[in-house]
Amino acid sequence: MKPSLIRRFSTFWGTLFALSFFVAVTAYAQGTDYSKINIKTTKIADNFYMLEGAGGAMGVLAGPDGVLLVDTEFAPLTDKIVAAIKQVSPSPIRFVINTHYHPDHTGGDENFGKLGAAIIARPELRERLMHPAPGASGPSTPAPAIALPIITFDSPITFHMDGEEVDAIPVPHAHTDGDTMLHFHNANVIMSGDFYRSGGYPNIDRVGGGSLTGMIDGLGALVALAGPNTKIIPGHGAVVDRTAVAAQRDMIVVLRDRVAKMVQQGKTVDEVIAAHVTADYDPMVPPAPGSTDRFQDRFIGQLYAELKAGK
């Protein structure tokens, strides 16, 4: 296949799978009765809590220095999220850190910006909110200025507040091109955002700058950072330890090699998906939260598109 055709083929499949993810998130958001969504609060450490609603997991560091909030879910849930935070701390919400740009993690940023929180994220995330790309998995219209990060970072930054030391660590080109993981040292907690999920197969948003190599490297960095007792809060799914993350990384490598072999054999993406190369892993991978689907076909299609492009 000529290089130009490979690029067009890769772009087509990358756009298709990113679009399917965006449509799923948008349909979920539009079809949700937010009045019926309750925010679940789970105490993870002395002054650290996990909040769950209708989108990605949120983290709350609470104390006298103020509240640091990780991600904001969908905008219609802001009042409920604020109320849940007030149940654990009367302090003002000073900082919002976004793990990536998808709307189930950044949808409430505008509201929290209006409440006076400083929004902090990677410059790539800010750019994607300012200039949405056609077919990407984020918003379809530019975000207002109040919803944009006012502080961006390319290297790890550290917050010292509420008796805690929090590292915001860039994870380049993994789930997206603007991923961040958060390490709460004293709580012994790491939040990964969506480059690690404990339910369903991984999702590489290739149109949003994600990559297979970045995903594998990011999972490796997460495993190296975590200790044996570290609680890892994924973007979606149950809290796990580093063994679960290592298992997912190893699975991705095996599936990559299986798909690469079939690409070398000239198989089409439909043939690779039909081969069910994930069959031996399916019983060990729980469905994605809120779904009966493991999204293995989506993930294999993403692997195929990237490996085909690099052939």
C-alpha positions in Angstrom: 0.0 0.0 0.0 1.4 3.4 -0.9 2.2 5.8 2.0 -0.4 8.3 1.0 -3.1 5.6 1.0 -1.8 4.3 4.4 -2.1 7.8 5.8 -5.7 8.2 4.5 -6.6 4.8 5.7 -5.2 5.5 9.2 -6.9 8.9 9.4 -10.2 7.3 8.4 -10.1 4.6 11.1 -8.7 7.0 13.7 -11.5 9.4 13.0 -14.1 6.7 12.9 -13.2 5.3 16.3 -12.8 8.7 17.9 -16.2 9.7 16.5 -17.8 6.6 17.9 -16.5 7.5 21.3 -17.7 11.1 21.0 -21.1 10.0 19.8 -21.4 7.6 22.8 -20.4 10.2 25.3 -22.6 12.9 23.7 -25.6 10.5 23.5 -25.1 9.5 27.1 -24.9 13.1 28.2 -27.9 14.2 26.2 -30.0 11.2 27.3 -29.2 11.5 31.0 -31.7 12.9 33.5 -29.2 14.7 35.7 -31.9 15.3 38.3 -31.7 11.6 39.1 -27.9 11.4 39.3 -26.5 11.3 42.8 -22.9 12.1 43.6 -21.3 9.2 45.5 -18.5 10.2 48.0 -15.9 7.7 49.1 -13.3 8.6 51.7 -10.0 7.2 50.4 -7.6 8.9 53.0 -7.8 11.3 55.9 -8.5 14.4 53.7 -8.9 12.8 50.3 -12.2 11.7 48.7 -13.3 10.2 45.4 -16.5 11.5 43.9 -18.5 9.6 41.3 -21.5 10.8 39.3 -22.2 10.4 35.6 -18.8 10.8 34.1 -15.2 10.2 35.1 -14.0 9.8 38.6 -13.3 13.1 40.5 -10.8 13.6 43.4 -11.1 16.0 46.3 -8.3 17.1 48.5 -9.9 19.0 51.3 -8.5 21.1 54.2 -8.0 24.5 55.7 -5.9 25.7 52.7 -8.8 25.1 50.4 -10.1 22.4 48.1 -8.2 21.0 45.1 -10.6 19.2 42.7 -9.6 16.8 40.0 -12.0 16.9 37.0 -15.5 18.3 36.9 -17.7 15.8 35.0 -20.8 17.3 33.2 -21.9 20.8 33.7 -25.5 20.0 34.9 -24.0 18.2 37.9 -22.0 21.2 39.2 -24.4 22.1 42.0 -24.5 18.5 43.2 -20.8 18.2 43.1 -20.3 21.4 45.0 -22.9 20.2 47.6 -21.0 16.9 48.0 -17.7 18.8 48.5 -19.3 21.0 51.1 -20.2 17.9 53.0 -16.5 17.1 53.5 -15.1 20.7 53.7 -16.4 24.2 54.1 -13.3 25.6 52.4 -13.5 27.3 49.0 -12.6 25.3 45.9 -9.3 26.9 44.9 -8.0 24.7 42.1 -9.4 22.4 39.4 -6.9 20.1 37.6 -8.1 18.4 34.5 -6.7 14.9 33.6 -7.7 15.3 29.9 -10.1 17.3 27.6 -13.0 14.9 27.2 -16.4 16.5 28.3 -17.1 13.9 31.0 -14.0 15.3 32.7 -14.1 19.0 31.8 -17.8 19.7 31.3 -18.2 21.6 34.5 -15.0 23.7 34.2 -16.9 26.8 33.1 -19.1 26.6 36.3 -16.2 26.1 38.6 -14.3 28.9 36.9 -17.2 31.2 37.7 -17.0 30.1 41.3 -13.5 31.4 41.4 -11.5 28.2 41.0 -8.2 28.4 39.0 -8.2 25.8 36.3 -4.9 24.0 35.6 -4.1 21.6 32.8 -1.7 20.8 30.0 -1.4 23.3 27.1 -2.6 20.7 24.7 -5.9 20.4 26.6 -6.3 24.1 26.6 -5.7 24.2 22.8 -8.3 21.5 22.2 -10.9 23.3 24.3 -10.2 26.5 22.5 -10.0 25.0 19.0 -12.1 21.8 18.8 -10.9 19.5 16.0 -13.5 17.9 13.7 -14.1 14.3 14.6 -12.4 14.6 17.9 -13.9 13.4 21.2 -14.3 16.8 22.8 -16.7 19.7 22.6 -17.9 20.8 19.2 -17.7 24.6 20.0 -14.9 26.6 21.5 -15.0 26.8 25.3 -15.5 30.3 26.8 -12.5 32.0 28.4 -13.7 31.3 31.9 -13.7 27.6 31.2 -10.0 27.5 30.0 -7.0 26.6 32.1 -5.3 29.8 33.3 -2.1 27.8 34.3 -0.6 25.2 32.0 2.5 23.0 32.4 4.8 20.8 30.3 6.8 19.4 33.2 5.6 18.0 36.6 4.4 20.7 39.0 3.8 20.3 42.8 1.0 21.6 45.0 1.7 22.0 48.7 -1.6 22.4 50.6 -3.7 20.9 53.3 -0.7 19.0 54.6 -0.4 17.2 51.3 2.1 17.2 48.5 0.5 16.7 45.1 2.4 16.1 41.9 0.7 16.8 38.6 2.6 14.7 36.1 2.3 15.0 32.3 1.6 11.7 30.4 2.5 12.4 26.8 0.3 11.1 23.9 -1.4 8.3 25.8 -5.2 8.4 26.0 -4.9 11.9 24.5 -2.1 14.4 23.9 -2.9 16.3 27.1 -3.1 13.6 29.8 -2.1 14.2 33.4 -1.8 11.9 36.4 -2.0 13.1 40.0 0.1 11.7 42.8 -1.1 12.5 46.3 2.0 11.5 48.4 0.6 11.4 51.9 -2.7 9.8 50.9 -0.7 7.3 48.8 -3.2 7.8 45.9 -2.6 8.2 42.2 -5.4 9.4 39.8 -4.7 8.3 36.2 -7.5 9.9 34.2 -8.6 7.8 31.3 -5.2 6.5 30.1 -5.9 3.8 32.6 -9.4 2.4 33.1 -10.2 -0.6 35.3 -13.4 -1.5 33.3 -13.4 -2.3 29.6 -10.5 -2.3 27.1 -8.3 0.8 26.8 -9.4 3.7 24.6 -6.7 5.5 22.5 -8.2 8.7 21.2 -5.9 8.9 18.2 -7.6 12.0 16.7 -7.1 13.6 20.1 -3.4 13.0 20.0 -3.4 9.6 21.8 -1.0 6.8 20.8 -0.3 3.2 21.4 3.3 3.8 22.5 2.3 6.7 24.8 -0.4 4.5 26.4 2.2 1.7 27.1 4.7 4.2 28.4 2.1 5.9 30.5 1.0 2.7 32.1 4.7 1.8 32.7 5.2 5.1 34.4 2.2 4.6 36.6 3.4 1.2 37.7 6.8 2.6 38.5 5.4 5.5 40.5 3.0 3.4 42.6 4.0 1.4 45.7 2.5 -1.9 46.7 -0.2 -0.2 48.8 -0.9 2.7 46.5 -4.6 3.2 45.7 -5.0 3.9 41.9 -8.1 5.7 41.0 -8.8 5.2 37.2 -10.7 7.5 35.0 -13.5 5.0 35.1 -13.9 1.8 37.1 -13.0 0.4 40.5 -10.0 1.5 42.5 -7.1 -0.9 42.0 -3.4 -1.4 42.9 -0.4 -1.5 40.6 -0.7 -5.1 39.8 -3.9 -4.5 37.9 -2.2 -1.7 35.9 0.8 -3.8 35.1 -1.6 -6.6 33.9 -3.3 -4.2 31.5 0.0 -2.9 30.2 1.2 -6.5 29.6 -2.1 -7.3 27.9 -1.8 -4.4 25.5 1.7 -5.5 24.5 0.5 -9.0 23.7 -2.5 -7.7 21.7 -0.3 -5.3 19.9 2.0 -8.1 18.8 -1.0 -10.2 17.7 -2.5 -7.4 15.6 0.9 -6.5 14.2 1.4 -10.0 12.9 -1.9 -9.9 11.2 -1.1 -6.5 9.7 2.1 -8.0 8.3 0.0 -10.8 6.8 -2.1 -8.2 4.9 -5.3 -8.7 6.9 -8.0 -6.1 6.8 -9.3 -4.4 10.0 -12.6 -6.4 9.7 -10.7 -9.6 9.4 -8.6 -8.8 12.5 -11.6 -7.8 14.5 -13.5 -11.0 13.4 -10.5 -13.1 14.6 -11.4 -12.2 18.2 -7.7 -11.8 19.3 -8.9 -10.7 22.7 -10.8 -13.9 23.4 -8.5 -15.2 26.1 -8.5 -11.9 27.9 -12.3 -11.2 27.7 -13.2 -13.2 30.8 -10.6 -11.2 32.8 -11.7 -7.7 31.6 -14.9 -6.4 33.2 -17.3 -4.5 31.1 -17.0 -0.7 31.1 -18.8 1.0 34.0 -22.4 1.5 33.2 -22.2 -0.7 30.1 -22.3 -4.4 29.1 -19.7 -3.8 26.5 -16.0 -4.3 26.9 -15.2 -2.3 23.8 -12.7 -4.8 22.6 -13.6 -4.2 18.9 -12.9 -0.5 19.3 -9.6 -1.1 20.9 -8.5 -3.6 18.3 -9.5 -1.2 15.6 -7.4 1.5 17.2 -4.4 -0.9 17.4 -4.9 -1.8 13.7 -5.1 1.8 12.6 -1.9 2.8 14.4 0.1 -0.3 13.4 -1.1 -0.1 9.8 0.0 3.6 9.6 3.5 2.6 10.9 3.9 -0.4 8.7 
